């Protein structure tokens, strides 16, 4: 199984390149801080779902996607999020009560397109 991640610098508002290593729990373990002006507490890890969108772009936790799902007539927009109860990534939408509602597993989705993420332009 493939594994990947990206790291967002919350302070500088940019993706960090190859200066970060994770421990087996996904926590930042080593960072070459000499090349960065940010502390590890200002970094946030976003994990790759192992899926790609219709353009071949990797889909990560925190991405905003537009997709079609079996049984749902029109496309919808949601956020990719890890759901512990399902032990997997799902697309979540915001309910009318303001909470996140997991709506679809990746195996039920068609034509997924990454349109944004919560870090660069979305709802962080």
C-alpha positions, 0 to 999 in steps of 0.5 A: 500500500502506498503512503504519502503526506504533505505538511502545511506551515500554518504560520507562513501559510505554505506547504513545507518541502522535504524537511519533515519526517513522521513517526509511526503515529503520524506525528512530526518527529524530526524537522530540519528547522535550520531551513525553516523559521517555524516550529514543529507546533506550527506544522500540520500533516495532511495524509494522502488517501491513496486516491487520485482525482479525474486529472491524476492529482493526489487527493489528501485529507483536507481537500475540497472535492466535487464528485458524483456518488452512486444514487445521488443525481447531481454533483456535490462538494465536500471535504475529504476527512479521515473518519475513525468509525469507518477506518477510512477517508470519506467525503463530508458535507456540512449539515444544516445544523453546522456539523460535518456529515460523512456522506460517501466512501471513496469506493462509491464515488465517481468523477472526483475532482480536487477544487481546493483545500482547507489550507490554501483557500478553503475553510480553515 
